[in-house]
């Protein structure tokens, strides 16, 4: 999974397109800050490219937080990133890469992505 370390610098739309056109891009590609719960991910599900909102696995995060506390280890905001899943709303999707690029060009691109 690319982009797993927090905080991540923003990607431009053109940077994402260039990355996806690489012969073998690693997906999911996480974009955006986990601290604001505003991130998104480029995924390929069931043969379809999708740009999805990240959703936090709150139960997993809370269990991890409790484990850290019980063992005397710190809990940092960056740990939230480990529990972000590309399961939120679909913002763009297409079956082919070219159509997906067109779909990406048709949506507002948030500066923090």
N, C-alpha and C positions, 0 to 999 in steps of 0.2 A: 504494500500500500504506500503510494508516494504521498508525501506531504504530511506525514504522521507527526512530526515534531512541532510542538507549539512554542512560541507563536510562529505562524507562517507568513512570509511576505505575500502581498497580493499578486495575483497573476493578471496579466492583461488578457483580453479576449483573444488577441492575436497570438499570444504566448501559448494559450491553451490549444488553439487550433494547430499551431506548429507542433506542439507536443503530441497531439493526437495523430498527426500525419506521420509521425515516426513509424518505421516498419513494425515495431512491436512495443507500443506504449503500455506501461503498467497501469492497470486500473484496479480499484477506483483511484481517482485523482482528487484529493481533498483540497478545497479552496476556502479561504476565509478564516477568520479568527474563531477559535473555539470558545474564547472568553465571552464573546457576545452572543453565543448560540446562533450566529447568523451565517454559518458556513454552508457550503454546498459541496457536492461531489459529482464528478463525471463518472458514470458507471456504465457497464454493459450488462444488461439483464435480458435473458430470453432472446438474445440476438439483437436487442434494440439499445442504441445509445440513449442515455438519459442524463439530464442535469437535475439532480435531486437535492432538496434541502436536507441538511444533516439533522438528525433527531437524537437526543441524548437518551441512552439506556439508563434511566434514573435509578432503577432497582440495582443494576450492576454497579453504578457509581456509588450509591449509598452503602452497599455491601463492602466495596473497596475502601470507602472512607472509614467505615467502622473497623475494618481489619487494620488499616493504618493506625488508627487511634489505639486500638487494643494492643498493638505491638510496639507502641511508642514511636512510630515512624511519622514523618510529616505528611501532610496532604497539601498539595499545591494546586492552584487553578489550572496549571498545565495538565494535571491528571485527568481533568474533564475530557480532554481530547481523546483519551484512550477509549472513551465510552460514546463517542459520536458515531452514529450509524447512518448510512445513506438510505434512510427509509422514510424520509419526509415527502412533502409535496413534490411532484414532478413539474419542473419549470420549462423544460424543453425535451423533446424526444424525436427520434427518427431511426429508421431501420438502417440507412446507409450513412457512412461518415460524411459524405458531401451534403446530404439532406440535414444531418445534424449540425454541420457548420452553418448552413443557411438558417436553421432554427435558432442557433446561438446568436447569429447576427440580428435576429428579429426581436430579441428581448433586451430589456434594460440590463446593463452590466454594472453591478454594484461595485463601488471603488474598493471595498474591503475584501473582495474575492481574490 
